[in-house]
């Protein structure tokens, strides 16, 4: 007698997510006359993104923001990218979606 087991994609997804942590890194490039840090922070709070690291570097007449966040999915990150791009006319935005292997979880 043979038995068949059904494959459930939702079970695979939950197992997969327990082994990885997702972060999103936003790269914003804007002029020094365009102070938007407060607006960016407000947008991140509304999206319930947790800021892991935020670095601002001034290069010539520009500010480069590198903001690493977690707690949001890819869709939310794309929506935030659009929102950031719409804050001012001269802002350039790029987002990286990154998976981090959580070695502590994998040992269990």
HELIX and SHEET records of a PDB file:
HELIX    1   1 UNK A    9  UNK A   19  1                                  11    
HELIX    2   2 UNK A   37  UNK A   46  1                                  10    
HELIX    3   3 UNK A   74  UNK A   85  1                                  12    
HELIX    4   4 UNK A  103  UNK A  106  1                                   4    
SHEET    1   A 4 UNK A  50  UNK A  59  0                                        
SHEET    2   A 4 UNK A  62  UNK A  70 -1                                        
SHEET    3   A 4 UNK A  20  UNK A  31 -1                                        
SHEET    4   A 4 UNK A  92  UNK A 101 -1                                        
END                                                                             
